Structure formats: structure tokens, C-alpha cells
Amino acid sequence: MAQVLEFRLPDLGEGLTEAEIVRWLVEVGDVVAVDQPVVEVETAKAMVDVPCPYAGVVTARFGEEGSELPVGAPLITVAVGASAPGGSTEASTGSTAASGGSAGGSGNVLVGYGTSEAPARRRRVRPAPAVPAAANGRSMAAEPVGEPHGGPGAQTAGRDASGAVATATVDESGVTAAGRPGAPEAVADGPVPVISPLVRRLARENGLDLKELTGSGPDGLILRADVEYALRAAAVQTRTAPVPAATPAAAPATTPGGTRVPLKGVRGAVADKLSRSRTEIPDATCWVDADATELMRARAAMNATGAPKISLLALLARICTAALARFPELNSTVDMAAREIVRLDAVHLGFAAQTERGLVVPVVKDAHARDAEALSAEFARLTEAARTGTLTPAELTGGTFTLNNYGVFGVDGSTPIINHPEAAMLGVGRIVPKPWVHEGELAVRQVVQLSLTFDHRVCDGGTAGGFLRYVADCVEQPAVLLRTL
């Protein structure tokens, strides 16, 4: 006998309490295998495919695409041990008990861990009719969850607003109640195919109903250009529309003098972390100008050999790891509960990356053990993952020191906020030609401003100044690094 198990939204990483449903990967009635991804969600840190730890038939989904669910909320229910049509036992393969204790269920919550059998090919089955939606006073959604079978009077399955399975009947002409021949009508109030959660968010923040748009992408997929065109058209219509003689008073959609922007997703996570840093960490900043001419020449010479290119960020990272080896106080964290400073053995180097989703800080694990070529490759990989929104929670956590290259924004200096719970951050401004006294004469040199923001609890100004001076010396004379190679 089939047993219905509920799979809830798992904990997807440190500090994450909710996730937005981006795209469902299964329908009600699909057969799923152990560890098969069933939904794609977006957290404040990354896009994640969530695998189901059970094998069986999907009997219900909870939450529409674009909605947010808290950790622990139900995602789907799976009938474990159910047989597919024709007596097949495909759906029961790998089934598990509700406790997750039998051999079939992995119990994992993230792709890439535990069992990794190839998922069975999805099959659509028609689940048994459930209690009609009218029993709880809600109307049935016409979203198809199975193919119609038989002739007149055959039933198709759908979900009501609560996520329960409901049914619709095909009449003698083969037309459903929605009037579409041969298959149930598409959901009138269900998810709309959108190319990106960023596009969905753009529409939501501007009060645009995606159901009113016709997508120009494949199969009617709504693209960013479609949303932007609709917003421009609405703006033009608003400017040219005649003003009625009298309009009823309505509650303003915006705060007087401005517009309210919800602090959620990446923006909310950044706000929380920066507020905590400012509240808990007594930080201080010191800075110095350095002549980066020789560093730029060294990089040009490296890249002229035909070997893989070395990035400037990789050279700065190599300088950071060498400096942290000399000043380990800055590669630490503070445990106020135990009133201890914890000096860390490994350097997991975070670097600030600005993306369409906001500011993220990917982490290069064991940066101290990588040479400039390996660092360049890892920076490139993580930057591309940040750009496409595919960074995993593991790639966004665990940093011990942060390198912030704000020079890419065309600015010289900054007093950055420390990435809690780290103890320091090195900021690098733009490298520009400036007048500079070189070997006793005025010359035009490539000059950069370096700044170090540090937690004053882990060290005093002498240590911080020594660290920054060593970094500046390596920038001015890269040969200084040879002493640590």
C-alpha cells in the first residue's frame, strides 16, 4: 500500500531562512527517483536545485513560481510504494519510510551529496481523485497534472488553491470545461513562464501582471525586453491619458516623497550582515598610496609567455596570503561568548563581486595553497558563477579575509565594512597615472590607494599598519614576494 510522505523545504545554507520558488521541475503525477531535483529555488545567496529524498509519485505541490516559502514549509508530497499504470513498480523503487531510515531514501537536501543514481525517466500517472476543492471553499485551479484517459466522462487531475489534488471531467466532445480540445486548459492563475527570476521581480516591483503579457521567447517565454517594453508603454499611456474631472481618493502606493523598496533577497541579506558588522565590530581603517608600476610590468611579463593569463586580482590575492602569513592576527575571528580570538590556519579568501542580483562575496577556499595561475582560474570560475546566479551556498560562506577591488567602479579610496565574522578587509582603488617621486625625480607612475579596515579587537594599529605596509611594498617591488615562495 502506498504511503504519502511530505518533503519540506530544507535548510539550504548558513543563515538562510526562506527561498523563492523559481521553477518547478516536476508536475503532480510525475514519477520521481531518489535525489531527483524537483524544484529550483533562489535564496539570498544563490540559485539551488532541491532534490527529493524519496522515490514515488508526486501527489501535490505547494507554492507557485515566484512565491516565497520559509525553511520547513511543505514543498511536495510523494506517494511512496505506489504502482504506475499497468502494474509497474517503477514508482516504488527506492522508496523510504517516513523517518528516512530505509535504504531507498537518501535524506539529502542538496544536489551532489549522498546517493547519486541516475534518475528514472519521468512518467505521468493519474493520481486518485481527492476531496473536491469546494469542500474548503476554494475554487479548483485548472493546472493539468496528468493526461486525460478514456472517452466521455474521463477525469483529469488538477490542484486546488491549497495544493490538494482535484479533478475535472472531459465531456462527450473531448473538450474540457475550459473549452480546450483534447487537454485541460492551462492554468488561469498559475505560474507564467519567465526567463529569469530577475525578470519576475522587475515585473512585481513595478506592479506589472505577467499574465497580461505575450512573451517573445520560445514557447511564449517572457523575456526582460518584454517586461521593459510593457513598462515603457504603460508610462507613455499614463502621460497621455486624459485626467478625469474628479477621481476618488485612494491610498497612496508610495511613501510621501519616495518609494518603498522591500529589503529582501540578496539586498536584505546584505543589509542584515552589514548592520550586524557595524553593531558588533569596532573597526578602524588605515590607508596608503603605492606605486604599482612594477607590479603592472611584472604581470605584463607573465602574460607574454604564452601561459594562461594571470589576473591582477590573483596577484593581489597572492600578496594578501603572503601578508597574512606574516600577520596571522588579521586572519581570525572573535568569539565573544568565550571571550577568545580564534586565529585560523587556512586562508579562505572572499572577494566582492557586483552582480545583477546585488553584491555577493564568493570565497576562494585554501587561497594560501594556490599559486597565481590557480588563483586566476578560480577567480574566473567564481566570477562567472556569480554573474549567472549559480553560486552554491558553500561557495558563498566560510571566508576568513576579504579582498575588495572597488577600483573597478572608478574610485580611488573607500572605508569598507568588514564582512562579519571576519576580522579585516583589504580595499584596492583604481590604478591611474599620477605624478610620483621615483628615484629622486618627479615622474608619471601607476599609483593605487590601498586601505585596510580591521577589527580593533584582534590587533592594534601597529599590526594593521605593518600588514598594509608589507602589501604596499609587494605592490611596489613584486620581488619582495620571492622571500616567501
N, C-alpha and C positions, 0 to 999 in steps of 0.2 A: 504494500500500500504506500502511495506517495506521501511524503512528509514535506510540508511547506515551511521553508526556512527564510528568515528575514536577514538580509545583508544591509548593514548600516554604513553610513559614510565614515571611513576610518580616519584616524589621526594621520595627517599627511606630512607632518614635519613639526619642528620645534616652534611653538608659539602660534600655530595656525588653528583657528577656532571655527572657520567656515570656508566654504568653497562655492563658486558659481558653476552651475551646470552649463557647459559649452555645447556639448553634442552627445546625444545618446548613441551608443554603438550597437544596441540590441533593441528589439521590439518585444512586446508581450507576445508569447507564443514561441519565441526562439528557443532552440536548444543550445545551452552553453556548456563549455567544458571548464574544468578546474583551471583557475588562473587566466581565464579569457577576459580581456578588457571589456567592460560593459558600459562605461561612461567616461567621457573626457571632461575634466573639471579644471577651473582656473582658480588658483589660490592667490594670496597676496605675494607669493614668491615665484610661482611657476605654473605651467600647464602640466597636468598629470593625467595619465590613463589609469583608471582604477580597475583592477582585476577582481573578479568574483571568486571567493574561495570554495564555492560549491559547484557541482555539476548537476544539471537538471533542466527543467523547463521554466522559463521566465513567466510568472503569473501576474506580476504587477510592477509598475514603475512609479516612483514618487518624485515629483518635481518636474517642471517644464524647463526647456532650454532657456537660459537667461535668468533663471531664479537662483537664489542663494539658499544653501542648506547649512545648518550648523553641524559640526562634528558629532556623530552619534545619531543623526536623523536617519530614518529608513531610506534606502536607495531603491532596492528591488526586493521582491520575494521570489523564491525559486522552489518549484516542486521537485524534490529530490526523490529518485526512485520511480518517477512517472515513466510510462512507456509511450513511445512515439506511435503514431498511427500504424496499423498493420502488425502490431505486436513487437516492434523493435524495442530493444532495451537500450538504445543509444543514449537516451536521456538519463538513465540511471547509472551510467558508467562514471566511476569516481565520486559517487555520492558520499555524503558525510552526515554524521549525526549533528544535532543542533549544537552540541558542545564543541564541534570541530575536532573530535578526538579520533575518528576512524581514519583509515589510511587514505580515503579518497580525497578529502578536502585539505587544502594546504594551509588555510587560515591566514595567508599573507594578505597584506593590504596594498602593496606597491609592486608594480611590474619589475621583474628582474631578480626576485628573491624566491627561494624555495623551489617547488616543483616547476618545471617548465615544459610539460608535454605540449606537443603541437595541438592547438585547439581543433576540436571536431568541426566539420563543416556545419554551418548554421542551417537548421531546418525549421520550418514554420509549422506549428501544430495548432489546432483549435482547442483552447482550454475549455473546460466545462463551464456552462453558464453559471454566473454568480447571482447574488441577490440584486434585483433591479436597482438602478440608481435612484428611482423615485422613493425608495424606502427611506433614504436620508434627506429627502427634499432637494436633491441636486439633480441637474439635468445631465444626460449622458453626452460625453464627447464622442464624436464620430470617428476618432482616430482608428484606422484599421490595425488590428493586431493579428489577423490570420486571414488566409484566403478563403472565399466562400466555397462551400462544398454542396453538391447536390443541386436539385432543381428548385421549384417554387417552395417557399417556406423554409429554405435552408437558412441557417443562422450565421452571422459573422460576429466576431467578438470585438469589443471596444472597451475603453476605460472611462469611468465617470470622473467627476471633478475630484473625488477623494483618492483616485488611483485604483479603485476596485474594478474588476472585470465585469462588463455588461454586454448585452447582445443587441443586434439589430437583425431584421428579417428582410430577405430578398423576396419581392413579390413575383407573380407569375411571369412578368415581362423581363425578369432578370435585372430590374432596376431597384436599387436600394431606396430607402426613404429619402435620401439626399438627392435622388434623381440622377445618379451617375451610373450608366450601364456597366454591368459586369463586375463592379468592385465597390466597396464602401467609399463614400465621399471623403476627401481629405479633411483634416481637422479644421473646423471653422475657427476654433480659438486655441489651437495648439501651436507648437513651435514653428517658426518661419526659417527656412534655410538661409543662413547668413555666412559669409565667407570668414568672418573673424569676430571674436567677442569684442574686439575694439570697435568694430562697426556697430554691433548691437548696443554697446554702451553709448556711442555717439548719438544713435537714434533716441535712446532712452533719456539721455541728459537734455536733449532738445525737444522732448515731448512728441516725437515722431512715431506714429504707429506703423510698424513694419508690414503689417497685413495689408496696408493700403498701397504698398509699392510693388512694382513689377521688376524683378531682378533681371539684369542684362547678362548675368553669368550663365554658365552651363546649367541646364535644367531649372532655369529661373532663379539661380543663386543670386542673392542680393550682395552687391559689391559696395565698397566705400564710395565709389563715384556715384552710385545710385542714391545713396543717402545724402551726399553733399548736394547733388542736383536738386533733390526734393526740398532740402533746406533753403537753397537759393531761390527756388520757385516760390516757396512759402513766404520768404522775405519780400520778394517782389510783389506778390499778391497783397501782402499786408500794407506795403507802401502805397499801392494804387487803389486799394479798396475804399469806397466812399464811407465817410464817417456818419453813422446814424444820428438822427436828431437827439435821441435820448437812449442811453443804454443803462440797464440795471447795474447797480453796484455789485461788484464781485470781489472775492478775497484775492489780494494780490498774490501772484505766483512767485514774486521775488521780494526779498527784504528791501525796505526803502533804502535807496542809494546803492544797491548792489544785488548780486545773485548768490543764492546759497549753492555751494558745491559740496556734495557729501564726501566726508573723509572715509573712503572705503577702498578695498582692494590694495594695490601697491601704495597709493597715496596715503591711505590710512595706516598701513604698516610702517611706512617711513615716518609719519607723524608721531606714532606711538614710540618708536625706537629713539628718535631724536629728542623727544620730550623726556624720555627716561634718562638718556645720556646727560642732558643739561641738568636734570634734577639730581642725579646721583654722583656725577663725576666732577670733581673740582679741577677743571682743565686750565692749562696755560699754553701760550703759543710763543715760539721764537722763530725768527726767520733770518735768512742771509741771501745775498746775491752771489752768484757763482758764474765764472767764465766757462761756458760749456763748449767752447770752440774745439778743444782737443777731443772731447767725447764725441762730437759730431764727426770729426775726421776719423776717429777710430771706427765708428760704425760704418762710415762710407768704405773704409778699407776692408772691413769684414765682409761687406756685401758685394765687394768687387771680386771676390774669389770664386764665384760661381756656386757656392754652397747655399743652402737655404737661408733666406733673408733673416736678419736679426732686427727686431723692432726696438725702437727707443725705449718703450715701456719695459721690455725684457732687460735691457742694460740697467735701467733704473732699479728694477726689481733685484737684479744681481747685486747692485750696490747696497740695497736695503738689507738683504740677507747677510752680507758681509758685515755691515754696521751692527746688525742685531747680534751677531756672534761676539762682537766686542762689547756691546752694551745690552746684555740679556734682560736688564730690568724693564726694557720697553716692550719685550715680547712676553707679556704677563697679563694677569687679570687679578682683580681684588675680590676676595671672599669676605664680605663684611660680617656675615653670620659667624664665621670662625675668627674674624679679625686677622686674616692672613693675606699676604701677597703670594700668588701662585705663579712662579716662573715656569714657562712652558718650554719643553725641549724642542719641539718641532715648530717650524715657521709655516703657517698656513696663511698665505698672502692674499688678502682681498683687494680688489681694485674696483673703483667706482665706474659704472657704465650707465650712460643715459640712454633710455630706450623709449619707444612709443608708449609703453606701459608705465613709464616713470623710472626713477633711479633704482637700480639694483646693484648689488655688490657680489659678483661671483668670486669664488675662492679657489686659488691655486694651491692644492694640497702638497705638502712637503716641498715648498719652494726652495728651501735651503739645500735640497739634494739635487736640484736641476741646474744645468748649465744654461747659457744664454740661448742656445738653439732650442733646447727643450722648453724653456720658458716662453719663447716666441710662439712655438706651436700651440702650447696650452692656452696662452692669451688669445690667440686667433680662434681656437675652438670655442672657448667660453664666450668670447665676444659675439660670435655668430649665433650661439645658442641663446644668448641674451636678446639679440636682435629679433630672432624668430619666436621668442617666448617659450623655448623648450628646455630651459634650465630646470634641473631637478632640485628638490629641497636640499639634498645632500651637497649640491654644488653652490648653494647659497648660504650655508651655515658652517660654523666651525672655524671662522677666521680668527687669527691671533694678532694681525697687524694689517693696516690698510694703506695702500698707495693710491693717492688721488691725483690724477693728472687733469687738473682743471684748466691747464693751458690750452686744451683743445677748444675751449669756449672763448679764446682770445683775451684772457685776463692774465694779469701778472701775479697777483697775490690773493690770499684768502686766509681766513681763520676757520678751518673746517671743524665740524662737530665730530667727536670720536664715535666710532661705530661700537656702541655698547655690546658686550662687556670687555672689549679690547682696551688697551692702555695707551695707544698712540696711533697717530696717522701722519704720514708724510705727504705734504702737498707740493705739487710741481706746477709752476706757472708756464706761460709761453716762453719759448726761446726766440729772442729777437736781437737784431744787430743794435748795439749800443756803444757809445764812447766808453773806453776802458783803458786804464793804465796797465800796459803789458810790457814787462821787462824795462820799466823806467820811462816808457814813451806812451803817448796817447795814441790809441789805435781803435779801430772798429772791431768789436768782438761779439760772439754769440753769447748773450747773457740770459740767465734764468734766475728767477727768485724761488728759493726753497723755503718751505715753512714746516715746522713740526709742532703739532698740537699733542700734548701729553697729559696723562693723569698725574697730577702732582702728588698723589698718594704713593705712587710706585717709585718715584725718584725726585731728586731736587734739580734745580736749574743747571748745575754743573754736569750732571749726567746727560740731560737733554741737549745742552749745548755741545758736549763732546760728540754725541751721536750726529748732530746736524753738521758739525764741522768736519767730521770724517766723511759724511756723504758729500759735502761740498768739495773736499779735497779729491775724492774719487771722480767727481764730475769734471774738475779742472785738470786732473792728472790721472787718467784711467790706469796708468801703470801702477798706481798705488794698490790696485786690486791684486796685482801679481803676488803680493806678500801673503794673500790668503788663499791662493789657488793651489 
